[in-house]
């Protein structure tokens, strides 16, 4: 049996080499042994492979998958008085991210390409016409679809299409490497932005300075385009300016091997955003502008990472709409990671978020905070396992965004897979 298995492995290995060797023939006998020459009792192994072709010099495929299980203990609240009603405990398997990505290299410049990334995740559908039985289903959407042109300006390339927005992707890569268990602060706890949108993004890299500057629709990849008959007709100007104080800004850094220290100023001015509407005096909806400003600093060495940030958001609609404080408030976040092992494969993680939203029309503030903690094991370059907990607390269970807030605690098991 071992001989047959080894022969099969040899056949696969030699078969892979035969394509480049150009004409190597393989033969097998009745015992499953593989030979490179014909002989009595040996049968030629025919190649039945399927060809792959494209009008590109190279295609590069990759995938990213966050799979897990979450147990959550949530306090159910009465919307009428905000009082504690009951506890509800749930346990669910989750597909938090399921990327399939291809890069097609179409131009003479080997660093320019077309990228398309599809993401499939479970979401809750709308209820039926009778208001009952909402169901979960897998939804596939385009997360990224852009043409990247390298060095169209000195040290600068540009993304065109459904592109990265300047902030979230940077923080995920340099300051918070645990996206499989939680989004970054401004996308998660504060709910101010997301990571991709239609538009263009200029990306600059030098040794001591990096930046991203772009114009976008502003609603994000889940949003819809506006026109003159409805809200959401404005665009969003967004930026990230980062000082790479140790002079390695052009390097593709690895947190387990490199030491770096960055200080960033980021933000956006988002005009007439369709997610930021307020009922006007005539009973219709009117969109308002909002501005995000933030500062962030991170220091990383192979054994340790620490990062902190402060974010302020000003929503013009909060001065008018009595029912909203969306996109209006201030907050901060701090996170740290300690790494151990010969290859820094073990990690202990901790993060604390504090966000205070303000409804200026009602002169009310809504305080929330989130604590995240856990351990991680990187099994190899493709697979990482995480065991983590998360606690969310809302100040006095006040109504926020039109509904009563809920405290909850969660325990999570996560497999983070990349290939």
C-alpha positions as CSV (number, residue, x, y, z in Angstrom):
1,X,0.0,0.0,0.0
2,X,2.8,2.4,0.9
3,X,4.5,1.6,-2.4
4,X,1.3,2.5,-4.4
5,X,0.9,5.8,-2.4
6,X,4.5,6.8,-3.0
7,X,4.2,5.9,-6.7
8,X,1.1,8.0,-7.0
9,X,2.9,11.0,-5.4
10,X,5.8,10.4,-7.7
11,X,3.4,10.4,-10.7
12,X,1.9,13.7,-9.7
13,X,5.4,15.2,-9.2
14,X,6.9,14.0,-12.4
15,X,3.6,14.8,-14.2
16,X,4.0,18.4,-13.1
17,X,7.5,18.5,-14.3
18,X,6.7,16.9,-17.6
19,X,4.8,20.0,-18.8
20,X,8.0,22.0,-18.7
21,X,10.2,19.1,-19.8
22,X,8.2,18.8,-23.0
23,X,7.4,15.2,-23.8
24,X,8.3,13.0,-20.8
25,X,6.1,9.9,-20.9
26,X,5.1,8.0,-17.8
27,X,4.1,4.3,-17.4
28,X,2.5,2.3,-14.6
29,X,2.3,-1.5,-13.9
30,X,-0.5,-3.5,-12.3
31,X,1.0,-2.8,-8.8
32,X,0.6,1.0,-9.3
33,X,4.4,1.6,-9.7
34,X,5.4,4.5,-12.0
35,X,8.2,4.3,-14.6
36,X,9.7,6.7,-17.1
37,X,10.3,4.0,-19.8
38,X,8.1,1.4,-21.5
39,X,8.3,-2.2,-20.6
40,X,6.3,-5.5,-20.3
41,X,3.1,-5.1,-18.3
42,X,3.4,-1.3,-18.3
43,X,0.7,1.0,-19.6
44,X,1.3,4.6,-20.6
45,X,-0.3,7.3,-18.3
46,X,-2.3,9.6,-20.5
47,X,-2.5,13.3,-19.7
48,X,-6.1,14.3,-19.3
49,X,-5.5,17.8,-18.0
50,X,-7.7,20.8,-18.9
51,X,-6.1,23.8,-20.5
52,X,-6.5,27.3,-19.0
53,X,-6.1,30.4,-21.2
54,X,-6.5,34.1,-20.9
55,X,-5.7,37.3,-22.8
56,X,-3.2,38.3,-20.1
57,X,0.5,37.7,-19.6
58,X,-0.3,36.2,-16.1
59,X,-3.2,35.4,-13.9
60,X,-2.8,35.2,-10.1
61,X,-5.5,33.6,-8.0
62,X,-5.9,33.8,-4.2
63,X,-8.4,33.4,-1.5
64,X,-9.2,34.6,2.0
65,X,-11.7,33.0,4.4
66,X,-12.9,33.7,7.9
67,X,-14.9,30.8,9.3
68,X,-16.0,30.4,12.9
69,X,-18.5,29.8,15.6
70,X,-19.9,32.5,17.9
71,X,-21.7,32.0,21.2
72,X,-23.5,35.2,22.3
73,X,-25.4,36.2,25.5
74,X,-27.5,39.2,24.7
75,X,-29.8,41.3,26.9
76,X,-33.2,41.8,25.2
77,X,-34.5,45.2,26.0
78,X,-38.0,46.7,25.9
79,X,-38.1,49.4,23.2
80,X,-40.8,51.2,25.2
81,X,-38.8,51.9,28.4
82,X,-35.3,50.6,27.7
83,X,-35.6,48.3,30.6
84,X,-34.1,44.8,30.9
85,X,-36.6,42.3,29.4
86,X,-34.8,39.0,29.2
87,X,-31.5,37.3,28.2
88,X,-31.2,35.5,24.9
89,X,-28.4,33.1,24.2
90,X,-27.4,32.1,20.7
91,X,-24.8,29.9,19.1
92,X,-24.1,30.1,15.4
93,X,-21.5,28.9,12.8
94,X,-20.5,31.8,10.7
95,X,-18.9,32.6,7.3
96,X,-17.6,36.1,8.1
97,X,-15.6,36.5,4.9
98,X,-15.2,34.4,1.8
99,X,-12.9,36.1,-0.7
100,X,-12.1,34.7,-4.1
101,X,-9.7,37.0,-6.0
102,X,-8.0,37.1,-9.4
103,X,-5.4,39.6,-10.7
104,X,-4.9,39.8,-14.4
105,X,-1.6,41.4,-15.6
106,X,-2.6,43.1,-18.8
107,X,0.1,45.8,-19.4
108,X,3.8,45.8,-20.1
109,X,4.4,47.1,-16.5
110,X,4.6,43.9,-14.3
111,X,3.2,45.9,-11.3
112,X,0.0,47.1,-13.1
113,X,-3.0,44.8,-13.1
114,X,-6.8,44.3,-13.0
115,X,-8.1,43.0,-9.7
116,X,-11.5,41.5,-9.0
117,X,-12.5,40.2,-5.6
118,X,-15.8,38.5,-4.9
119,X,-17.0,38.0,-1.3
120,X,-19.8,35.7,-0.1
121,X,-21.3,36.0,3.3
122,X,-24.5,35.1,5.1
123,X,-27.0,37.9,5.7
124,X,-30.6,38.1,7.0
125,X,-33.1,38.6,4.3
126,X,-36.2,40.8,4.6
127,X,-39.3,39.3,6.1
128,X,-42.0,37.9,3.9
129,X,-45.0,40.0,3.0
130,X,-46.8,38.9,6.1
131,X,-43.9,40.2,8.2
132,X,-42.8,36.8,9.3
133,X,-40.0,34.3,8.8
134,X,-37.0,36.2,7.7
135,X,-34.3,33.8,6.5
136,X,-30.6,33.7,6.1
137,X,-28.9,33.2,2.7
138,X,-25.5,33.5,1.1
139,X,-25.0,36.8,-0.7
140,X,-22.2,37.3,-3.2
141,X,-21.1,40.8,-4.0
142,X,-18.2,42.6,-5.6
143,X,-15.8,43.9,-2.9
144,X,-13.1,45.1,-5.3
145,X,-13.0,45.5,-9.0
146,X,-10.4,48.0,-10.2
147,X,-7.5,48.7,-12.6
148,X,-4.3,49.5,-10.8
149,X,-1.8,51.6,-12.8
150,X,1.7,51.7,-11.3
151,X,3.9,54.8,-11.2
152,X,1.6,57.2,-13.2
153,X,3.2,59.9,-10.9
154,X,6.5,59.8,-9.0
155,X,6.2,57.1,-6.3
156,X,2.5,57.0,-7.0
157,X,0.0,54.5,-8.5
158,X,-3.8,54.8,-8.9
159,X,-6.7,52.5,-8.4
160,X,-9.8,53.1,-10.7
161,X,-13.2,51.4,-10.1
162,X,-14.4,49.7,-6.9
163,X,-11.3,50.5,-5.0
164,X,-9.8,50.7,-1.5
165,X,-10.9,53.6,0.6
166,X,-7.8,55.3,2.3
167,X,-8.2,54.3,5.9
168,X,-9.6,50.8,6.8
169,X,-7.3,48.7,4.6
170,X,-4.2,50.5,6.0
171,X,-5.2,50.0,9.7
172,X,-6.1,46.3,9.1
173,X,-2.6,45.7,7.6
174,X,-0.4,47.8,9.9
175,X,-2.3,48.4,13.2
176,X,-5.0,45.7,13.7
177,X,-4.1,42.3,12.2
178,X,-7.2,40.5,13.7
179,X,-9.9,41.5,11.1
180,X,-11.2,37.9,11.2
181,X,-12.7,38.6,14.7
182,X,-13.5,42.3,14.5
183,X,-13.5,45.3,12.1
184,X,-11.3,48.3,12.7
185,X,-12.7,50.9,15.2
186,X,-14.0,53.4,12.7
187,X,-15.8,50.7,10.7
188,X,-16.9,48.6,13.6
189,X,-17.7,50.2,16.9
190,X,-18.2,53.7,15.5
191,X,-19.9,52.6,12.2
192,X,-18.5,55.6,10.3
193,X,-17.1,54.1,7.1
194,X,-16.3,50.9,5.2
195,X,-13.4,49.6,3.3
196,X,-14.2,50.0,-0.5
197,X,-16.2,52.2,-2.8
198,X,-16.6,53.3,-6.4
199,X,-14.1,56.1,-7.3
200,X,-10.3,56.5,-7.6
201,X,-7.5,56.3,-5.1
202,X,-4.0,57.7,-5.6
203,X,-1.5,55.6,-3.5
204,X,1.9,57.1,-2.8
205,X,4.9,55.3,-1.1
206,X,8.3,56.7,-0.2
207,X,10.7,55.7,2.6
208,X,9.5,58.2,5.1
209,X,6.0,59.1,3.8
210,X,3.0,57.2,2.4
211,X,-0.5,58.5,1.5
212,X,-3.8,57.7,-0.1
213,X,-6.0,60.4,-1.7
214,X,-9.2,59.8,-3.5
215,X,-12.7,60.8,-4.6
216,X,-15.6,58.3,-4.1
217,X,-19.3,58.0,-4.2
218,X,-19.3,58.0,-0.4
219,X,-21.9,55.3,0.3
220,X,-19.5,52.4,0.2
221,X,-19.7,49.1,-1.7
222,X,-23.1,48.3,-0.2
223,X,-24.5,51.7,-1.2
224,X,-26.4,52.7,-4.3
225,X,-25.8,55.6,-6.7
226,X,-27.9,58.8,-6.4
227,X,-29.4,61.1,-9.0
228,X,-31.2,64.4,-9.2
229,X,-34.5,62.8,-8.0
230,X,-33.2,61.4,-4.7
231,X,-30.7,61.8,-2.0
232,X,-27.1,60.6,-2.2
233,X,-25.9,62.8,-5.1
234,X,-22.7,64.0,-3.5
235,X,-19.3,62.6,-3.5
236,X,-16.7,62.0,-0.8
237,X,-13.1,63.3,-0.6
238,X,-11.0,61.0,1.6
239,X,-7.4,60.9,2.6
240,X,-4.6,59.2,4.7
241,X,-1.3,60.9,5.3
242,X,1.3,58.8,7.2
243,X,4.8,59.4,8.4
244,X,6.9,56.3,8.4
245,X,9.4,57.4,11.1
246,X,11.8,54.4,10.7
247,X,12.2,54.9,7.0
248,X,10.7,51.7,5.7
249,X,7.5,53.1,4.1
250,X,8.1,51.4,0.7
251,X,8.6,48.0,2.2
252,X,5.9,45.3,2.2
253,X,6.1,44.8,6.0
254,X,5.5,41.6,8.0
255,X,4.5,42.2,11.6
256,X,6.3,39.1,12.8
257,X,9.6,40.2,11.2
258,X,9.7,44.0,10.8
259,X,10.0,46.9,13.1
260,X,8.1,50.1,12.2
261,X,6.6,53.2,13.7
262,X,3.9,55.2,11.8
263,X,1.9,58.3,12.7
264,X,-1.2,59.0,10.5
265,X,-3.8,61.7,9.9
266,X,-6.9,60.5,8.1
267,X,-10.4,61.7,7.3
268,X,-13.1,62.4,4.8
269,X,-15.6,65.1,3.8
270,X,-18.7,63.3,2.6
271,X,-21.3,65.4,0.8
272,X,-25.1,64.6,0.7
273,X,-24.6,61.0,1.8
274,X,-27.7,58.8,1.2
275,X,-27.0,56.9,4.5
276,X,-27.2,60.1,6.4
277,X,-30.7,61.3,5.8
278,X,-33.1,63.2,8.1
279,X,-36.8,63.8,7.9
280,X,-37.4,67.4,6.9
281,X,-40.4,69.7,7.8
282,X,-42.2,68.7,4.6
283,X,-42.1,65.0,5.6
284,X,-39.5,64.0,3.0
285,X,-35.9,63.0,3.4
286,X,-32.9,65.2,3.1
287,X,-29.2,64.2,3.1
288,X,-26.5,66.1,5.0
289,X,-22.8,66.3,4.9
290,X,-20.5,64.9,7.5
291,X,-16.8,65.1,8.2
292,X,-14.5,62.5,9.8
293,X,-11.1,63.5,11.3
294,X,-8.7,61.1,12.9
295,X,-5.2,60.6,14.2
296,X,-3.5,57.2,14.7
297,X,-0.1,55.9,15.8
298,X,1.4,52.4,15.8
299,X,4.6,50.9,16.9
300,X,5.5,47.3,15.9
301,X,8.4,45.0,16.5
302,X,8.4,41.2,16.1
303,X,7.5,40.6,19.7
304,X,4.9,43.3,20.2
305,X,2.5,45.8,18.6
306,X,0.7,48.7,20.2
307,X,-1.6,51.2,18.4
308,X,-3.9,54.0,19.5
309,X,-6.2,56.5,17.7
310,X,-8.7,59.3,18.3
311,X,-11.6,60.0,15.9
312,X,-14.1,62.8,15.6
313,X,-17.2,62.9,13.3
314,X,-19.4,65.9,12.6
315,X,-22.8,65.2,11.0
316,X,-24.7,68.3,10.0
317,X,-28.0,66.4,10.1
318,X,-27.7,65.8,13.9
319,X,-28.5,69.4,14.5
320,X,-31.9,69.0,12.8
321,X,-33.1,65.4,13.1
322,X,-34.5,64.4,16.4
323,X,-34.2,60.7,15.6
324,X,-30.6,60.4,14.6
325,X,-27.1,60.8,15.9
326,X,-25.6,58.7,13.1
327,X,-22.1,59.8,12.1
328,X,-21.8,62.3,14.9
329,X,-19.5,61.9,17.9
330,X,-16.0,61.3,19.2
331,X,-14.1,58.3,20.4
332,X,-10.8,56.5,20.8
333,X,-9.4,53.0,20.6
334,X,-6.2,51.2,21.8
335,X,-5.0,47.7,20.9
336,X,-2.0,45.6,21.6
337,X,-0.6,42.3,20.5
338,X,2.2,40.2,22.2
339,X,3.8,37.4,20.2
340,X,5.7,34.4,21.3
341,X,7.4,31.3,19.9
342,X,10.4,30.6,17.6
343,X,8.4,32.0,14.6
344,X,6.2,34.3,16.6
345,X,3.3,31.9,15.9
346,X,1.5,32.5,19.2
347,X,-0.2,35.8,20.1
348,X,-2.2,37.4,22.9
349,X,-4.4,40.2,21.8
350,X,-6.4,43.0,23.6
351,X,-8.4,46.0,22.4
352,X,-10.6,48.6,24.0
353,X,-13.0,51.0,22.0
354,X,-14.9,53.9,23.4
355,X,-17.4,55.8,21.3
356,X,-19.8,58.7,22.3
357,X,-22.4,59.6,19.7
358,X,-24.3,62.9,20.1
359,X,-27.7,63.9,19.0
360,X,-27.5,67.7,19.0
361,X,-31.1,68.2,18.2
362,X,-32.1,66.4,21.5
363,X,-28.9,67.4,23.4
364,X,-28.4,63.7,24.2
365,X,-25.2,61.6,24.2
366,X,-25.0,57.8,23.8
367,X,-21.9,56.1,25.3
368,X,-20.8,52.7,24.1
369,X,-17.6,50.7,24.6
370,X,-16.3,47.4,23.4
371,X,-13.6,45.2,24.8
372,X,-11.9,42.5,22.7
373,X,-9.4,39.9,24.0
374,X,-8.1,36.5,23.0
375,X,-5.2,34.3,21.9
376,X,-4.1,33.2,18.4
377,X,-2.0,30.4,16.9
378,X,-0.6,30.7,13.4
379,X,-0.3,27.1,12.3
380,X,1.5,27.9,9.1
381,X,1.6,30.7,6.5
382,X,-2.0,29.7,5.3
383,X,-3.9,29.0,8.5
384,X,-4.4,30.9,11.8
385,X,-6.7,29.8,14.7
386,X,-8.2,32.3,17.2
387,X,-10.0,31.9,20.5
388,X,-11.5,35.3,21.5
389,X,-14.1,37.1,23.6
390,X,-15.9,40.4,23.0
391,X,-18.0,42.5,25.5
392,X,-20.2,45.4,24.4
393,X,-21.7,47.9,26.8
394,X,-24.2,50.7,26.1
395,X,-24.7,53.6,28.6
396,X,-28.1,53.3,30.3
397,X,-29.5,51.4,27.3
398,X,-30.5,54.6,25.7
399,X,-32.2,54.6,22.3
400,X,-29.6,55.0,19.5
401,X,-30.4,55.2,15.8
402,X,-34.1,54.7,16.6
403,X,-33.9,51.5,18.7
404,X,-32.9,50.5,22.2
405,X,-29.3,49.4,22.5
406,X,-28.4,46.0,24.0
407,X,-25.4,44.8,26.1
408,X,-23.9,41.5,25.1
409,X,-20.9,39.2,25.6
410,X,-19.6,36.8,23.0
411,X,-17.1,33.9,22.8
412,X,-15.7,33.1,19.3
413,X,-13.7,30.4,17.7
414,X,-12.2,31.4,14.3
415,X,-10.2,29.8,11.5
416,X,-8.5,32.4,9.3
417,X,-7.4,30.9,6.0
418,X,-5.4,32.5,3.2
419,X,-4.0,30.9,0.0
